[in-house]
Amino acid sequence: MDKLRRVLSGQEENEELGLTAQVLDASTLSYSTRVKWFVICFVCGVLCSILGTGLLFLPKGGPSLFAVFYTLGNIMALSSTCFLMGPLKQLKRMFEPTRLLATCMVLLCLILTLCSVFWWHKKGLAILFCILQFFAMTWYSISYIPFARDAVMKCFTTCLS
């Protein structure tokens, strides 16, 4: 009798869905909302990086603030793509074999930058890791463009030889 009541009241479908499916169904964003939050998060990340660059020239604590804000900006810009494709799909694409090395380099540079500021207190090392962060993020970003890495490699080998 209870099953008949659930079917008639419409509760039967929700019980058959798993907890994960119910959560995903309740948290689905519309396309326009995804694009808006992507733009907001990406712009905030870029502004944070620009602010960090401006703080670099402060006489006291400038390099440390630069490293923190630059890293925070990169993390925000990187996580902004989660709004477009979802966090799980983003993580799966980040760790695909074609961009595994680039992803590891980006994450390593982010961590080492923060370690050099907060743990080791080496400002010069933090700036070096920020430069490496820039190159790692660039290499990671162009991994999403078909044949872009091959074109960049060919351009550099042509220029150097």
N, C-alpha and C positions, 0 to 999 in steps of 0.2 A: 504494500500500500504506500509506503514512504517513497519507493522508487517512482510510482505513478504520480505522486504529488510533485516530486522534483522534475519529472519530465514535463508536466503540465505548467509548472511555474517557470520553466526555462533554466533551471539550475543544473540539469544533467550535463549540458555541454561543457560548462566550466569545470566540473569535476573530472571529466574525461581528459581535459587538457592538463598537462603537467604544470607544476609550479613555475618552471622556467618559461613555458609558453604563455602563461597568464601574466607574468611580469613583463615579458617582451611585448605582449599585446597592449598592456596598459601604458607602457612607456614609449610607444611609437610616436615619433615626431613627424609632422608634415614636411614636405620638401622645402617649402618657403621658410619654415622655422629652422630647418637644418642649415640652409644657406645663410640665413641671418646670423645664427650663432657661430657658424664657421667664420664669417667675415668679422664679427665682433672679436672672437678669440684670436684670429690671425692678426688683426690690426692692433689689438692690445699687446700681442707678442712683439710686433715690429716696433711699436712705440716704446715698449720696455727696453728693447735692444738699443734704440736710438737714445733713450734717456741714459742708459748705461754708458754709451759712448761719450755723451756729454759730461758724465760724472768722472770720466777717466782723468780729466785735467784738474780736478780738485787737488789742492796741496796735501791735505791729510785724508787718508782713506780712499782716495780716488780710484786706484787700481782695484782695490777690493770691492768697492761698490760697482765698478764697471763689470767685474767678473760675475758678480751675483746677478745684476740686472740683465746682463747679456745672456747668461745661462737661463734665467727665468723666462726671458723673451723667446729663446729658442725652444724651451719646453712648451710654452703656450702656443707657439706657431706649429710645433710638431703635433700637439694634441688637438689642434683645431680641426684637423682632418678626421678626427673621430666623429665629428658632427655630420660629415658628409657620408661616410660609409659605415659608421658604427664602430664601437671600440673593438669588438672581437674580430671583425673583418680587417680592421686596420692592423691589429697585432698579427694576424695571419699573414697579411701582405708584407709587413715589416720583416718577418722572419722567413720569407721565401728564400730558397737557395740563391737566387740572383741578387738579392740585396742583403743577405745575412751579414756579410763582412762590413758593408756600409752602415747597417744598423748597429752592429757591435761597436764600430768606431765612434759613431755619434754618442751612444750611451756611455762609452768609456770616457770620451772627452768631457761630457757633461759632468760625470762623477769626479773625474780628476780635477776639473776646474774648481768645483766646490770644495774638494779636499784640500787643494792648494791654498784656498782662501781661509777656510775655517779651521783646518787641522794643522797644516804645515806652516801657515802664515808666510808664504812665499809669494809676493806680489808679481814678481817677474815670471815665475812659473805659471801663475794664474793667467797672465796675459798671453803667454805662449800657448796654453791650453785653449784660450778663447780663439786664437788664430787657427789652431788645429780644429776647433769646433766649427769654425766657418767653412773650412775646406771639407770636413766630414759631412756637414749638413748640405753643402752644395753637391757633393758626390752622391749622397743619399737622395736628394731631390731629383737629380737628373736620372736616377735609376728608374723613375716612373715614366720617363719619356722614351719611347722606343728608339733604339739605336743612338741615343744621345751620348752615352758613355763611349761608344765606339768612335763617334765623331770627335769627341773631346780628346780621346787618346790619339787619334790620327792627327789632329791639329797640333798637339804638343810634340809628337814625334817628328812631324814635318818641320816645325819651328826650331826644334833643337838639333836637327841634323842638316 
